[in-house]
Amino acid sequence: MTLPNYITVARFIMVPAIILAMINGYMLVAFVLFVLAGLSDGVDGLIARQFNQRSELGSWLDPVADKFLLVAVFLMLGWLGALPVWVVLLAVTRDGLIVAAVTLSGLMNNPVKMQPLLVSKANTLMQIVLVMLVMAELAGLADFAGLVDWTIYVVAGLTVASASAYLVSWLRHMASTGEAG
């Protein structure tokens, strides 16, 4: 296993610690751990590229760790009432639909290789920004109320756009015999 894979596994391990901190009201600890988890994502990618330590395992683990982190924190923020339930459901449903589509295509012997789309990368970035803003507020570091409200709607729009783009890509792939991204 490569160093980036170990860093990714550490990110998996950080998720329960973040959730536990949130449950117990240690929002500053949760915020710091979330930021560290985000930084670890950048570090493992940088190491993989700079030192040619890319691996097939890492290509699967890294996005799963990212989604595990974001989905868990989104669900927790919804449960705490810090995010509207509708935006949590939108984000989680999008990820569930993507997993279902990939699984279904594999079961139908027409596996799809999901490539991140630009709109998906923008969506993930804005989800991270939203979580950081909300967690910073909950930790008492700042008041971003107006910015949080605006970011919620940006995330919602990007989530719908991303889900739609993946759906179109998946439908094209399933209708063809060749692989489409």
C-alpha positions in Angstrom: 0.0 0.0 0.0 1.3 3.5 -0.9 1.6 6.5 1.4 -1.3 8.2 -0.3 -3.5 5.2 0.5 -2.5 5.3 4.1 -3.4 9.0 4.2 -6.8 8.1 2.6 -7.4 5.4 5.2 -6.6 8.0 7.9 -9.3 10.2 6.4 -11.8 7.3 6.7 -10.9 7.0 10.4 -11.3 10.7 11.0 -15.0 10.6 9.9 -16.3 8.9 13.1 -14.1 11.2 15.2 -15.7 14.3 13.5 -19.2 12.9 13.9 -18.5 12.0 17.6 -17.2 15.5 18.2 -20.3 17.0 16.6 -22.6 14.8 18.6 -20.9 15.9 21.8 -20.9 19.6 20.9 -17.2 19.9 20.3 -17.7 21.9 17.1 -14.3 23.5 17.1 -12.7 20.0 17.3 -15.0 18.8 14.5 -14.2 21.9 12.4 -10.4 21.4 12.8 -10.7 17.7 12.0 -12.8 18.4 9.0 -10.2 20.9 7.7 -7.4 18.4 8.4 -9.4 15.7 6.5 -9.7 18.2 3.6 -6.0 19.0 3.6 -5.2 15.3 3.8 -7.1 14.8 0.5 -5.0 17.4 -1.2 -1.8 16.0 0.3 -2.5 12.4 -0.8 -3.2 13.6 -4.3 -0.1 15.7 -4.4 2.1 12.8 -3.2 0.5 10.4 -5.7 1.2 12.8 -8.6 4.6 14.1 -7.6 6.1 10.8 -6.6 4.2 8.6 -9.0 2.5 6.7 -6.2 -0.9 6.4 -8.0 -2.6 3.0 -7.5 -5.8 1.3 -8.5 -6.7 1.0 -4.8 -6.2 4.7 -4.3 -8.3 5.5 -7.4 -11.2 3.8 -5.6 -10.5 4.6 -2.0 -10.0 8.4 -2.4 -13.4 9.3 -3.9 -15.1 6.9 -1.5 -13.4 8.6 1.5 -14.3 12.0 0.2 -18.0 11.0 -0.2 -18.0 9.2 3.1 -16.8 12.4 4.8 -19.1 14.8 3.0 -22.2 12.6 3.3 -21.6 11.9 7.0 -21.1 15.6 7.9 -24.0 16.7 5.7 -26.3 14.2 7.5 -25.0 15.3 10.9 -25.5 19.0 10.1 -29.0 18.2 8.9 -29.7 16.3 12.1 -28.4 19.2 14.2 -30.7 21.6 12.3 -27.7 23.5 10.9 -28.6 22.7 7.3 -32.1 22.4 5.8 -33.2 18.8 5.5 -34.1 19.4 1.8 -30.5 20.3 0.8 -29.1 17.3 2.8 -31.6 15.0 1.0 -30.7 16.5 -2.3 -26.9 16.0 -1.8 -27.2 12.5 -0.4 -29.8 11.4 -3.0 -27.5 12.5 -5.8 -24.6 10.4 -4.4 -26.9 7.5 -3.9 -28.2 7.7 -7.5 -24.7 7.8 -8.9 -23.7 4.7 -6.9 -26.9 2.9 -8.0 -26.3 3.8 -11.7 -22.7 2.5 -11.5 -23.9 -0.7 -9.7 -26.7 -1.3 -12.2 -24.5 -0.9 -15.2 -22.1 -3.4 -13.7 -24.9 -5.9 -13.0 -26.0 -5.4 -16.7 -22.5 -6.3 -17.9 -22.1 -2.8 -19.2 -19.7 -1.3 -16.6 -19.3 2.4 -16.7 -16.1 4.2 -15.8 -17.3 7.3 -14.0 -15.1 10.3 -14.7 -15.5 13.4 -12.6 -17.3 16.1 -14.5 -16.4 19.8 -14.1 -19.9 20.5 -12.7 -19.3 17.7 -10.2 -16.0 19.1 -9.1 -17.6 22.5 -8.7 -20.4 20.9 -6.7 -18.0 19.1 -4.4 -16.0 22.3 -3.8 -19.2 24.3 -2.9 -20.3 21.5 -0.6 -17.0 21.7 1.2 -17.3 25.5 1.4 -20.8 25.2 2.8 -19.8 22.7 5.4 -16.8 24.8 6.5 -18.9 27.9 6.7 -21.6 26.2 8.8 -19.1 24.4 11.0 -17.1 27.6 11.6 -20.4 29.3 12.7 -21.2 26.4 15.0 -17.7 26.6 16.5 -18.3 30.3 17.2 -15.5 31.4 14.8 -17.6 33.7 12.6 -21.1 34.6 11.6 -21.7 33.7 7.9 -25.5 33.7 8.0 -26.1 35.5 4.7 -23.3 33.7 3.0 -24.5 30.3 4.2 -28.0 31.0 2.8 -26.5 31.9 -0.6 -24.2 28.9 -0.6 -27.0 26.5 0.2 -28.8 27.6 -3.0 -25.6 27.4 -5.0 -25.0 23.9 -3.7 -28.6 22.9 -4.5 -28.3 24.2 -8.1 -24.9 22.5 -8.7 -26.2 19.3 -7.1 -29.1 19.2 -9.6 -26.9 20.1 -12.5 -24.3 17.5 -11.6 -26.9 14.8 -11.1 -28.5 15.7 -14.5 -25.1 15.6 -16.2 -24.2 12.2 -14.8 -27.7 10.9 -15.7 -27.2 12.0 -19.3 -23.7 10.5 -19.5 -24.9 7.3 -17.9 -27.9 7.0 -20.3 -25.7 7.6 -23.3 -23.3 4.9 -22.0 -26.1 2.4 -21.4 -27.5 3.0 -24.9 -24.2 2.5 -26.6 -22.0 -0.6 -26.7 -18.8 1.4 -26.1 -17.6 3.0 -22.9 -18.6 6.6 -22.4 -17.4 8.7 -19.5 
